[in-house]
């Protein structure tokens, strides 16, 4: 089994002109099953877009990784 990073646009949150796209580390089996949502235990960070400033920010939570 291989792991990969998934940008879950279906779980994007929008508040105060800010988009937060969750990032999940999941196995290829989970992706092939076509699961539309991913569980919080696989959440490793967020890609955030601030539309008022037109800037992006990447926030990765490394403490949950087994590196």
Secondary structure, DSSP 4 states (H G I P E B T S, - for coil): --EEEEEEEEEEEEETTEEEEEEEEEEHHHHHTT-SS--GGGEEEEEEEETTTTEEEEEE-GGG---
